[in-house]
Amino acid sequence: MSKFVAWYLVELDGLLRGRITADALHSLLLEIERHLTESIEERTARGFNQEEAELAALEALGSPEQVAAA
């Protein structure tokens, strides 16, 4: 897992911990990690370098604050 994705998940965990059940939080974080991994893989296949792909995937998803609010 990239440092950018790891940071994102830590931030999201901090924003949601205590607001939803631990099981729901765990499932959500796994789902978001899978989504980001797929998005990064798609971007690298289209010619992005790894860092560009990671940052673009995170930007497309929205900030941890935006995701937590949704």
C-alpha positions, 0 to 999 in steps of 0.5 A: 500500500502506498504512503498516500493511500495509507495516510488517507485511510488513517485520516478517514479512520480518525474522522469516522471512529466512534461515529460508526461501528467498528465492523462498519468502519473496518468494512468501509476502509477495506472497500475504499482501499480496494477502490483506490487500488483499482483506480491506481492500477487503471491509471498506471495502465493508461500511462500515469507514473505511480505517484501521479496515479495515486494522487489522481485516484485520491483527488477523484475520490475526494478528501477524507473529510468529504468522504466522512461527511457523505 
